[in-house]
Amino acid sequence: MVDLNDIHPMTGFLRDHKAHIQRLAQTGKPEVLTVNGSARVVVQDVAAYQKLLDQVQLAEDVRIIRDRLAGVKRGEAGVPLEEAVKEIGERLGIEPTHGG
């Protein structure tokens, strides 16, 4: 969530970018930058951004699984377990293991 106290003018960010970057890294929270008083850009530490992307990907994976399970409950043809596991592994970047 964007903290309304972390709104700064772009000129201030450009003038003292090192302090802003340090604060972004320490807090993990984004800052909103304004141009002529209007919010224009959100900046965020790369580690916090990656965490956000990971959370979005997880939410999307859960949505897909829920949709597919609901389809099976409605009597729709499902996906074979091996295919589903392979697809999930690919989305998560997990190499399949062989044997057993």
CYANA upper distance limits for C-alpha pairs under 8 A (distance plus 0.5 A):
  1 MET  CA     29 LYS  CA      8.49
  2 VAL  CA      6 ASP  CA      7.83
  2 VAL  CA     29 LYS  CA      7.87
  2 VAL  CA     30 PRO  CA      6.89
  2 VAL  CA     31 GLU  CA      7.61
  2 VAL  CA     32 VAL  CA      8.12
  3 ASP  CA      7 ILE  CA      8.18
  3 ASP  CA     30 PRO  CA      8.47
  3 ASP  CA     31 GLU  CA      8.21
  6 ASP  CA     30 PRO  CA      7.98
  6 ASP  CA     31 GLU  CA      5.52
  6 ASP  CA     32 VAL  CA      6.74
  7 ILE  CA     31 GLU  CA      6.36
  7 ILE  CA     32 VAL  CA      5.14
  7 ILE  CA     33 LEU  CA      6.31
  7 ILE  CA     34 THR  CA      7.66
  7 ILE  CA     39 ALA  CA      8.49
  8 HIS  CA     12 GLY  CA      7.21
  8 HIS  CA     13 PHE  CA      7.51
  8 HIS  CA     31 GLU  CA      7.73
  8 HIS  CA     32 VAL  CA      6.72
  8 HIS  CA     33 LEU  CA      5.47
  8 HIS  CA     34 THR  CA      6.61
  9 PRO  CA     13 PHE  CA      7.06
  9 PRO  CA     33 LEU  CA      5.78
  9 PRO  CA     34 THR  CA      5.11
  9 PRO  CA     35 VAL  CA      6.74
  9 PRO  CA     36 ASN  CA      8.41
  9 PRO  CA     37 GLY  CA      7.80
 10 MET  CA     14 LEU  CA      6.66
 10 MET  CA     33 LEU  CA      5.70
 10 MET  CA     34 THR  CA      5.97
 10 MET  CA     35 VAL  CA      6.44
 11 THR  CA     15 ARG  CA      6.52
 12 GLY  CA     16 ASP  CA      6.54
 12 GLY  CA     17 HIS  CA      8.20
 13 PHE  CA     17 HIS  CA      5.40
 13 PHE  CA     20 HIS  CA      7.00
 13 PHE  CA     33 LEU  CA      8.12
 16 ASP  CA     20 HIS  CA      7.17
 17 HIS  CA     21 ILE  CA      6.51
 18 LYS  CA     22 GLN  CA      6.63
 19 ALA  CA     23 ARG  CA      6.66
 20 HIS  CA     24 LEU  CA      6.61
 21 ILE  CA     25 ALA  CA      6.71
 21 ILE  CA     45 ASP  CA      7.86
 22 GLN  CA     26 GLN  CA      6.67
 23 ARG  CA     27 THR  CA      6.47
 23 ARG  CA     28 GLY  CA      8.45
 24 LEU  CA     28 GLY  CA      5.91
 24 LEU  CA     29 LYS  CA      6.50
 24 LEU  CA     30 PRO  CA      7.02
 24 LEU  CA     31 GLU  CA      8.07
 24 LEU  CA     44 GLN  CA      6.67
 24 LEU  CA     45 ASP  CA      5.85
 25 ALA  CA     45 ASP  CA      5.89
 25 ALA  CA     47 ALA  CA      8.45
 28 GLY  CA     44 GLN  CA      7.70
 28 GLY  CA     45 ASP  CA      6.63
 28 GLY  CA     47 ALA  CA      8.09
 28 GLY  CA     48 ALA  CA      5.74
 29 LYS  CA     44 GLN  CA      7.09
 29 LYS  CA     45 ASP  CA      8.06
 29 LYS  CA     48 ALA  CA      7.74
 30 PRO  CA     42 VAL  CA      6.94
 30 PRO  CA     43 VAL  CA      6.04
 30 PRO  CA     44 GLN  CA      4.94
 30 PRO  CA     45 ASP  CA      7.71
 31 GLU  CA     42 VAL  CA      6.11
 31 GLU  CA     43 VAL  CA      5.91
 31 GLU  CA     44 GLN  CA      7.07
 32 VAL  CA     39 ALA  CA      6.91
 32 VAL  CA     40 ARG  CA      7.84
 32 VAL  CA     41 VAL  CA      6.27
 32 VAL  CA     42 VAL  CA      5.02
 32 VAL  CA     43 VAL  CA      7.03
 33 LEU  CA     39 ALA  CA      6.37
 33 LEU  CA     40 ARG  CA      6.51
 33 LEU  CA     41 VAL  CA      5.63
 33 LEU  CA     42 VAL  CA      6.59
 33 LEU  CA     43 VAL  CA      8.01
 34 THR  CA     38 SER  CA      5.51
 34 THR  CA     39 ALA  CA      4.79
 34 THR  CA     40 ARG  CA      5.80
 34 THR  CA     41 VAL  CA      7.33
 35 VAL  CA     39 ALA  CA      7.06
 35 VAL  CA     40 ARG  CA      6.78
 44 GLN  CA     48 ALA  CA      7.28
 44 GLN  CA     49 TYR  CA      6.78
 45 ASP  CA     49 TYR  CA      6.65
 46 VAL  CA     50 GLN  CA      6.59
 47 ALA  CA     51 LYS  CA      6.75
 48 ALA  CA     52 LEU  CA      6.76
 49 TYR  CA     53 LEU  CA      6.77
 50 GLN  CA     54 ASP  CA      6.63
 51 LYS  CA     55 GLN  CA      6.74
 52 LEU  CA     56 VAL  CA      6.75
 53 LEU  CA     57 GLN  CA      6.66
 54 ASP  CA     58 LEU  CA      6.68
 55 GLN  CA     59 ALA  CA      6.68
 56 VAL  CA     60 GLU  CA      6.71
 57 GLN  CA     61 ASP  CA      6.67
 58 LEU  CA     62 VAL  CA      6.67
 59 ALA  CA     63 ARG  CA      6.66
 60 GLU  CA     64 ILE  CA      6.76
 61 ASP  CA     65 ILE  CA      6.77
 61 ASP  CA     88 ILE  CA      8.45
 62 VAL  CA     66 ARG  CA      6.60
 63 ARG  CA     67 ASP  CA      6.58
 64 ILE  CA     68 ARG  CA      6.65
 65 ILE  CA     69 LEU  CA      6.61
 66 ARG  CA     70 ALA  CA      6.55
 67 ASP  CA     71 GLY  CA      6.68
 68 ARG  CA     72 VAL  CA      6.81
 68 ARG  CA     78 GLY  CA      7.63
 69 LEU  CA     73 LYS  CA      6.80
 70 ALA  CA     74 ARG  CA      6.79
 71 GLY  CA     75 GLY  CA      6.93
 71 GLY  CA     76 GLU  CA      5.72
 71 GLY  CA     77 ALA  CA      8.09
 71 GLY  CA     78 GLY  CA      7.86
 72 VAL  CA     76 GLU  CA      5.52
 72 VAL  CA     77 ALA  CA      6.86
 72 VAL  CA     78 GLY  CA      6.22
 79 VAL  CA     83 GLU  CA      7.03
 79 VAL  CA     84 ALA  CA      6.69
 80 PRO  CA     84 ALA  CA      6.79
 81 LEU  CA     85 VAL  CA      6.58
 82 GLU  CA     86 LYS  CA      6.60
 83 GLU  CA     87 GLU  CA      6.63
 84 ALA  CA     88 ILE  CA      6.66
 85 VAL  CA     89 GLY  CA      6.52
 86 LYS  CA     90 GLU  CA      6.67
 86 LYS  CA     96 PRO  CA      7.73
 87 GLU  CA     91 ARG  CA      6.76
 88 ILE  CA     92 LEU  CA      6.70
 89 GLY  CA     93 GLY  CA      6.39
 89 GLY  CA     94 ILE  CA      5.29
 89 GLY  CA     95 GLU  CA      7.20
 89 GLY  CA     96 PRO  CA      7.57
 90 GLU  CA     94 ILE  CA      6.48
 90 GLU  CA     95 GLU  CA      7.78
